[in-house]
Every structure is written in C-alpha cells, then in structure tokens.
Amino acid sequence: MNVASTFRQRMLAGDKLVGTFLKTPTSHATEILGDLGYDFVVIDQEHSPFDRTTSDIALMAARAVNTPALVRIAGPDSILSVLDCGATGALVPHVKSAAYAREIAALFRYRGGSRGFATSTRAGRYTAVPMWRHIADQDSQTVFVAQIEDPVALDEIDAIAAVEGVDSLFIGRGDLTAAFGDESKEPPAVLRAVERIAEAARKANKPISVYVGNAAEAAWLRTLGANVFVLSSDQGFLRQAAAAGLREVRDKVDGVRA
C-alpha cells in the first residue's frame, strides 16, 4: 500500500500529520511540497481558483510524488468528481448539523452510501482495479473531514462528531472569529468554541484537524488533542520566503558602494 492509501489509518491512529493548503492552480507546488516530505496537501477549491481540470492536474501531481491529497470542495456536487480523480478525501465546509453530516457522509461511501460507481477513473486506475476491490479499497481509505465554522453547529456538535462516516472535525477558527464579530486578539467566544469542538471530537474518538499559521499555534492546539495540522499555504510560503529574501538582500546591499 502506498502512503496515500494509508492516510486515513494514520489519521485515525492519532499520528501527527502536517500538511498545507494549495491555493495556486498548478502542479508544481504539489511536487515541491511532496518532495519536502509534507504528510498531505489540501487543494482549496473553496477560496482559490481551482476548478475541475486544475484540481485533476494537482491530484495527478500528488499521486506522482506519493502524497495524500484532500480537496476542500466548494460544494457537495464536487465530492464525486474529486474522489474519482484520485483525492484521498475531502474537507467539507460549513457542516452545521448532524443531518447534513449524514447526507454528506453517504456521498463518500459505496456500501451503505450513495457514491456513484465507476472504475474508468484515476481512482479505479482506468478499469485496472476490479469492481469489488475498488469498492472495498475506496470505502476503507476515503476521508471525510467536516469543517466546523458556524456558531449554529455548536448546538449539535456532539451529534455531528458522532456521525458514522465523519472521520475528523476541522476547527474553522477564521470563520468562527468572523461570525462572532469580536475584534479582540483572542476572542473568548472563539476560544470557547475551539475547546467545545475539540471536546466533542475527543468524546467521539475522532481526530481533530486544524489550520495553523505557526509552530506556537500548533503547540497550543496539540494540547487540545489536535493531530492533523494544515500549516499556511503555498502562497503563504511564497510570500514569507520572498519577504525574507528581499529583506536579506536589501540589508546586505544598501550600504555597499558600487
């Protein structure tokens, strides 16, 4: 089994996994990040210009460097497409209720679910995988990460976490902060929401997935039980490295006479 096929088992076992968002619709960032040893990438269809074609290319690149790739989908209609294209799973935004979580979970599974069948896809190795092996492999390997980012979801958070087929809860701190509308540095309502979501995930024995901008945030969220960390993004890394390089060169050459 390759690394991508064991991602769900590693996540459920509590392994500490570090990935990043992909915001630029190209294959190159996927190849670079996979070569560096990131545990996974998340192709972001929700907040960047990935479409079906560019997502397919990024997923092909992820497979080439043996790196698990999730897709943060723009809507449920994309789930079948990204799974057929070889995604390890999907990060689904705005999971607000247990009923919605059950509806979405069904789209990830053949047995007991409603996923449309095909092996004429990258996931089915273009008909090379026999039907029932494909069904068994996909049902055991595909990951559904439910993004919790709406205050209303907190009313049902224990029920959402308990839904069979929800593999992990992703704590959407950015949307929660915007929703609560508190402009202070560490809004108490957001901190309580983060702790409440983490508590529900621990109670249901579900992995906790989080976005982090730096190591300090990762260390704090690790104390709450998080084990899947999405660090920055390809564009974030580009900006950070470009800014650091610019400062370094300017500091060296400003005082040097030609």
C-alpha positions as CSV (number, residue, x, y, z in Angstrom):
1,M,0.0,0.0,0.0
2,N,1.3,3.5,-0.8
3,V,1.4,6.5,1.5
4,A,-1.9,7.9,0.2
5,S,-3.8,4.7,0.8
6,T,-2.8,4.6,4.4
7,F,-3.5,8.3,5.2
8,R,-6.9,7.5,6.8
9,Q,-5.4,4.8,9.0
10,R,-2.6,7.1,10.2
11,M,-5.0,9.9,10.9
12,L,-7.4,7.7,12.9
13,A,-4.5,6.2,14.8
14,G,-3.6,9.6,16.1
15,D,-0.4,10.1,14.1
16,K,0.8,13.7,14.0
17,L,0.4,14.8,10.4
18,V,1.5,18.1,8.9
19,G,0.1,19.4,5.5
20,T,-0.6,22.7,3.8
21,F,-3.2,24.3,1.6
22,L,-2.7,24.7,-2.1
23,K,-4.1,27.9,-3.4
24,T,-2.3,28.2,-6.8
25,P,-3.8,26.1,-9.6
26,T,-0.7,24.3,-10.8
27,S,1.1,21.0,-10.3
28,H,4.4,22.5,-9.2
29,A,3.6,23.3,-5.6
30,T,2.3,19.8,-5.1
31,E,5.5,18.3,-6.4
32,I,7.7,20.6,-4.3
33,L,5.7,20.0,-1.1
34,G,5.6,16.3,-1.6
35,D,9.4,16.2,-2.2
36,L,9.9,18.1,1.0
37,G,8.1,15.4,3.0
38,Y,4.7,17.1,3.9
39,D,2.3,14.4,5.0
40,F,-0.5,15.7,2.8
41,V,-1.8,18.7,0.9
42,V,-5.3,20.3,0.7
43,I,-6.3,21.6,-2.7
44,D,-8.5,24.6,-2.0
45,Q,-11.5,24.9,-4.3
46,E,-13.4,27.0,-1.9
47,H,-11.2,30.0,-1.6
48,S,-8.9,29.8,-4.6
49,P,-9.3,29.4,-8.4
50,F,-9.1,25.6,-8.6
51,D,-11.6,24.1,-11.0
52,R,-12.2,20.5,-12.0
53,T,-9.4,20.5,-14.6
54,T,-6.7,22.2,-12.4
55,S,-7.8,20.0,-9.4
56,D,-7.3,17.0,-11.6
57,I,-3.8,18.1,-12.5
58,A,-2.8,18.8,-8.9
59,L,-4.2,15.4,-7.9
60,M,-2.1,13.8,-10.6
61,A,1.0,15.5,-9.3
62,A,0.2,14.4,-5.7
63,R,0.0,10.8,-6.9
64,A,3.3,11.2,-8.8
65,V,5.1,12.2,-5.6
66,N,3.0,9.7,-3.4
67,T,1.5,12.4,-1.3
68,P,-2.1,12.2,0.0
69,A,-4.3,15.0,-1.3
70,L,-7.5,16.2,0.2
71,V,-9.7,18.7,-1.6
72,R,-11.6,21.5,0.2
73,I,-14.6,21.5,-2.0
74,A,-16.7,24.5,-3.0
75,G,-19.9,22.4,-2.6
76,P,-21.2,18.8,-2.3
77,D,-21.6,18.4,-6.0
78,S,-17.8,18.3,-6.3
79,I,-17.3,15.3,-4.0
80,L,-17.8,12.5,-6.6
81,S,-15.5,14.3,-9.1
82,V,-12.6,14.8,-6.7
83,L,-12.8,11.2,-5.4
84,D,-12.9,9.8,-9.0
85,C,-9.8,12.0,-9.8
86,G,-7.9,10.3,-7.0
87,A,-8.4,12.5,-4.0
88,T,-7.7,10.8,-0.7
89,G,-10.7,12.6,0.6
90,A,-12.4,16.0,1.0
91,L,-12.6,18.8,3.6
92,V,-16.3,19.9,3.5
93,P,-17.0,23.4,4.6
94,H,-19.9,24.6,6.8
95,V,-21.1,21.3,8.3
96,K,-23.8,22.8,10.5
97,S,-25.9,19.8,11.6
98,A,-25.8,16.1,12.1
99,A,-28.4,15.6,9.4
100,Y,-26.2,17.4,6.9
101,A,-23.1,15.4,8.1
102,R,-25.0,12.2,7.4
103,E,-26.1,13.3,4.0
104,I,-22.5,14.2,3.1
105,A,-21.0,11.1,4.6
106,A,-23.2,9.0,2.3
107,L,-21.6,10.6,-0.8
108,F,-18.2,9.2,0.3
109,R,-19.2,5.5,0.6
110,Y,-20.3,2.8,-1.8
111,R,-21.6,0.3,0.8
112,G,-24.2,1.9,2.9
113,G,-23.8,5.2,1.0
114,S,-24.7,6.7,-2.3
115,R,-21.4,7.2,-4.2
116,G,-21.8,6.8,-7.9
117,F,-19.8,3.8,-9.2
118,A,-17.0,4.0,-11.8
119,T,-13.6,2.4,-12.3
120,S,-12.9,4.3,-15.5
121,T,-11.2,6.9,-13.4
122,R,-7.8,7.6,-11.8
123,A,-9.2,6.2,-8.6
124,G,-10.0,3.0,-10.4
125,R,-6.8,3.0,-12.4
126,Y,-8.8,3.4,-15.6
127,T,-10.6,0.0,-15.2
128,A,-7.5,-1.8,-13.9
129,V,-9.0,-2.3,-10.4
130,P,-11.7,-5.0,-10.2
131,M,-15.1,-3.7,-9.2
132,W,-15.4,-5.1,-5.7
133,R,-11.8,-4.5,-4.8
134,H,-12.3,-0.8,-5.8
135,I,-15.4,-0.6,-3.6
136,A,-13.6,-2.1,-0.6
137,D,-10.5,0.0,-1.0
138,Q,-12.3,3.3,-1.5
139,D,-14.7,2.7,1.4
140,S,-11.8,1.9,3.7
141,Q,-9.4,4.7,2.5
142,T,-11.5,7.7,1.7
143,V,-11.6,10.5,4.2
144,F,-14.4,12.9,5.1
145,V,-13.2,15.9,7.2
146,A,-16.1,18.0,8.5
147,Q,-15.3,21.7,8.8
148,I,-17.0,23.3,11.8
149,E,-17.0,27.0,11.3
150,D,-20.5,28.2,12.1
151,P,-21.8,29.1,15.7
152,V,-25.0,27.2,14.9
153,A,-23.0,24.0,14.6
154,L,-22.0,24.2,18.2
155,D,-25.6,23.4,19.2
156,E,-25.2,20.0,17.5
157,I,-21.5,19.4,17.8
158,D,-21.7,16.2,19.8
159,A,-24.2,14.7,17.3
160,I,-22.1,15.8,14.4
161,A,-19.0,14.3,15.8
162,A,-20.8,11.0,16.4
163,V,-22.0,10.6,12.8
164,E,-20.6,7.5,11.3
165,G,-18.5,8.4,8.2
166,V,-17.3,11.7,9.7
167,D,-13.6,10.9,10.0
168,S,-12.4,14.1,11.6
169,L,-13.6,17.6,12.7
170,F,-11.7,20.6,11.3
171,I,-11.9,23.6,13.5
172,G,-12.6,26.7,11.3
173,R,-11.3,29.4,13.6
174,G,-11.3,32.1,10.9
175,D,-15.0,31.8,10.1
176,L,-15.9,31.4,13.7
177,T,-14.0,34.6,14.5
178,A,-15.7,36.5,11.7
179,A,-19.1,35.1,12.8
180,F,-18.7,36.2,16.4
181,G,-17.6,39.6,15.3
182,D,-15.2,40.2,18.3
183,E,-12.2,42.1,17.0
184,S,-10.1,41.5,20.1
185,K,-6.8,39.5,19.7
186,E,-8.1,36.3,21.4
187,P,-12.0,36.5,21.3
188,P,-13.3,34.5,24.3
189,A,-16.3,33.1,22.3
190,V,-13.9,31.7,19.7
191,L,-11.6,30.1,22.3
192,R,-14.7,28.5,23.9
193,A,-15.9,27.3,20.5
194,V,-12.5,25.8,19.8
195,E,-12.4,24.0,23.1
196,R,-16.0,22.8,22.7
197,I,-15.4,21.3,19.2
198,A,-12.2,19.7,20.4
199,E,-14.1,18.2,23.4
200,A,-16.8,16.8,21.1
201,A,-14.2,15.2,18.8
202,R,-12.3,13.6,21.8
203,K,-15.6,12.3,23.2
204,A,-16.4,10.7,19.8
205,N,-12.8,9.5,19.4
206,K,-12.4,11.4,16.2
207,P,-9.2,13.2,15.1
208,I,-9.0,16.9,15.4
209,S,-7.8,18.8,12.3
210,V,-6.7,22.5,12.5
211,Y,-5.2,25.3,10.4
212,V,-2.1,26.8,12.0
213,G,0.0,29.8,10.9
214,N,3.0,28.9,13.0
215,A,4.5,26.4,15.5
216,A,3.1,28.2,18.6
217,E,-0.4,27.8,17.3
218,A,0.3,24.1,16.6
219,A,1.6,23.6,20.1
220,W,-1.4,25.2,21.7
221,L,-3.9,23.2,19.6
222,R,-1.9,20.0,20.2
223,T,-2.8,20.4,23.9
224,L,-6.4,20.2,23.0
225,G,-5.9,17.0,21.1
226,A,-5.3,18.1,17.5
227,N,-3.2,15.7,15.5
228,V,-3.8,16.9,11.9
229,F,-2.2,20.3,11.2
230,V,-2.7,22.4,8.0
231,L,0.3,24.8,8.0
232,S,-0.2,28.0,6.0
233,S,-0.4,27.6,2.2
234,D,1.8,27.6,-0.9
235,Q,1.1,31.3,-1.4
236,G,1.8,31.9,2.3
237,F,5.2,30.2,2.0
238,L,5.9,32.1,-1.2
239,R,5.1,35.5,0.5
240,Q,7.1,34.6,3.6
241,A,10.2,33.5,1.7
242,A,10.0,36.3,-0.8
243,A,9.8,38.9,2.0
244,A,12.6,37.3,3.9
245,G,14.8,37.2,0.8
246,L,14.1,40.8,-0.1
247,R,14.9,42.0,3.4
248,E,18.2,40.0,3.5
249,V,19.4,41.3,0.1
250,R,18.4,44.9,0.8
251,D,20.2,44.7,4.2
252,K,23.4,43.5,2.5
253,V,23.5,45.8,-0.5
254,D,22.1,49.1,0.9
255,G,25.5,50.0,2.5
256,V,27.7,48.6,-0.3
257,R,29.1,51.1,-2.8
258,A,29.2,50.1,-6.5
